[in-house]
Amino acid sequence: MITQNFCWSARAAAYILRYEINQANGSFWDGVGHYHSRTPKYKYPYIQRVYNNSLKF
């Protein structure tokens, strides 16, 4: 159901992101990184990609 419904997918992603931000003591960027991976090797490049894409808005 979630994979076929954009609204539910977006809600699920937002819920997981909020959970990860809370787990990171409110740090938005650590939460974004943890959303992808807690392994620094993968976490930091993901944070950089998200940040770079956010500059396009």
Summary of the structure (lengths in Angstrom):
residues: 57
radius of gyration: 12.2
end to end distance: 29.6
largest distance: 32.3
contacts: 131
relative contact order: 0.10
helix: 79%
strand: 0%
